[in-house]
Each structure stands twice: as C-alpha cells, then as structure tokens.
C-alpha cells in the first residue's frame, strides 16, 4: 500500500485545513472595525489558509476546521463564522477578477504601443540603410531593431505569462468562498497541529 505523503489530514476524501485557536477573534484583523460577517481575516490566518489551499489541487475538496476551547465554541455560531470567511474570500475573488480585467486592458494598450514602436524602429532602420552600409549604419540599424523588439517584451509577458498566477488565485478564492467550515473542541485537535 502506498504511503500518503500529504501534508494535510483527510476525512472522507476531503482534505482538511486545520487551525488551533484560543479565541475566534484570532481569525480576524483586530484593526478592522466592521461587524463580524464583514471583517477581514488576520494576515497570518489568510496566508495559512491560502498557502494550504495552494498546496492542494484546485479540484480537490477541502474543509476548514477550527479547534476552539469550549467557552469559545458555545459563544460562536458556525453560520456567522462561515459567512465571514466566505464573504472575505468572495471579496478577494472580486478583487482578483478586477485585477485580471485591468491587466488584460494594460496588455492590449502596451501591445498597441509596443507594435507602434516596433514599426517605427523597423521603418527608421530601413531609412538608416538608405544612407549607406557602413559600420555606423549597421550599429544604428541593429540598435533600432533590438530596441523595437525589447519594447515588445512587456506586452508579450503580460499576454503570455503574468495572468496565470492571477487566474490560479481566482480559482482558489472561488473555492474558498464556498468551503465548508467546521468548529471542533480543542481536545479533538491532532497533536501535530500547531
């Protein structure tokens, strides 16, 4: 039988992202004055949840499990906690969508600028060759050609590569905005859990 090398425990085919807390308030940014369902997650909690979700395939089901002392379990509604977490990741999803939309717009603008510059450089290169074929003309012509293609680096980078991480984040935020949330007694927390 193959040994499971996953960093995360699984229950019924679902990977668990588990956190041990002394209070529910540890989940949220202490400087955020918003009411409970709209509060921002604490940066460290957010990074832990996102890092854990990134470790797993996007299609793999997961669940957030928070281990709390009995007094905290009694005073917290799971629905309110789940709503707060889902609202936060929905906000992050909307921000990622906006970021991708703006990046695509920037890519189109920089592509138009880059192409115009490349055309101008190649036209100037041809003009330089009409002046003759000396060493200076060769240097100027090659410099114009290189400059034109260097101007295309940023648009091509935006169009081909830089959208992938944002798209992956969007998929993770979409998953986390609906992730099941569970609270369990602190006594049930695995020993290896920090």
N, C-alpha and C positions, 0 to 999 in steps of 0.2 A: 504494500500500500504506500502510495507517495505521501511524503510529509508535506503538510500545508505550511508554506513559508510566509503566509500573510502576516502583516504587522497588526492586523485587526481581528478581533474575535468575530465569529459568525454565529448567528442563531437562525435556524430555519431558512438557510440560504441567503440571509440578509447580513451584510457587513455592518458592524456597529462602530460608531464614532462615540467614544465614551469619555465623559468628564466627571471628575470627582470635585464637588463644590461644598463649601461650608455654608454659603447662602446663595439664594437665587440672584441677588444683586451682583454677584461676581461676574455674571454673564454680560452685564450691560455697562456701557460707558458711564462712569459716575458723574461726568460733567454734562450729560445730556438731560435737560430739564423736561423732556417730552413725557407724556403719560406712558404707562407700561407698554401698551401694544405698539407704540411708535418709536420706542427707544432704540438707539444704536447699540450694536454689540460692542463689547470691550475689544480693543485691537488684538490682544493676545488670544482671546477666545475665537475671534473671527479667523485669525491666521491658523489656529489649530484646526478648526473645522474645515477651512478651505484647503489646507495642506493635506488633511486626511482624505477629503473628497478627491483631490487631485491624484492621490496615490492609487485610487481605485478606478477601474474602467468606468466611463461615463454611463454605460448601460447597466451597471451592476446596482442592484437595490441596496439602499443603506438606511440606517436609522440612527438618530441622535438619542443617546441615553445619558441622562444626568443623574448622578448619585448624590443625594442630599440627606442631611440629618433629619430625624423625624419631625422636629419642630418646623423645619422649612417645607417638608412635604405637606404637612397639614395646612399650612397657610397659603399654598400656591395652587392655582387652578391650572391644570395641564393645558387646557384650551387657550388661556391667556398667554402662557409661555410659548406654546406652538405658534399662536398668531403673531407674537412679537418677533419670533425668529423668521417666520415666513414673510412677514412684512418687510423685514430688514433685507432679506435676500431678494425679494421682489424689487425693492428699491435699487439694489446693486445690479439686478438684471436689466432694469430700465436704463441705468447709467451706462452699462456695457453696450446696450443697443444704440444709445445715443453716441457713444464713443466710436463705435464701428461705423455708424452712418456719417459722422463727421470725418473720420479717417478716409472713407471712400470718397467723400467730396474733395478732401485735400488731395487725394491721389489723382483724381481727374484734373484738378487745377494744376498740380505740379507736372502731370503728364503733358498737358497743353503747353505749359511754359517750357518744359524740357524739350518737347518736339520743335517748338518755335526756335529755341536757342540752337538746337542741333541743325535745323535747316539753315539758320543764319550762319552758323560756323562752317557748314559744308559749302555754302554759297561764297562766303569770304575766302575759303580755301581755293575754290576754283578761280576767284579773282586774283589771288596771290600767284597762282600758276600762270596767269596771263602776263605777269610781269617778268617771267623767265623761270629757269630751272636751276638756280644757284643754291648754294648751301643755306643761305639765309632764307630763301623762299621755301626750301624743304623744311627747315626748322619751323618757320611760321605756319606752314600748311599742316604739318603734323601736330603742332600745338593746338591749332584750331580744331582739328579732327578729335584729338583727345579731349579737349575742353567740351566739345559738343556731346561726346559720349559720357563723360563724367557727369554732365548735367542731367543725364537720364538715370543715374544711379538711384537717386531718392525716389522718383516716381515708380521705378520698377521694383524697388524694395517694398514700397507701400502696397503696390498691386499684387506682388507675388508672395511676400513673406510676413509682413507685420500684422496682418489681420488674423492669422491663425491663433495666436495666444488669446486675442480678444474673443474669438469665436469659441474657443475651449472654455474660457471663463463664463461666457454666456450659457453654455450647456451646463456647467456646474451650478451657476446661480439658479437656473431654471429647475434643476434637480433639487437644490436645497430649499427653494421656495415652497416645495410641497413635501419635503422629507417628513416621515413620521417622527414625532418627538415623544419620548417616554421619560418619566421620572421614577427612580427606584430608591429604596432605602440605602443609605450609605453602607450599611452592614453587608449588602449584597455586592459591593464593588469588588472586582478582581484585585488580588494582591499586587499584581504588576502595574496596576493603573495608578498614575500619579495624581 
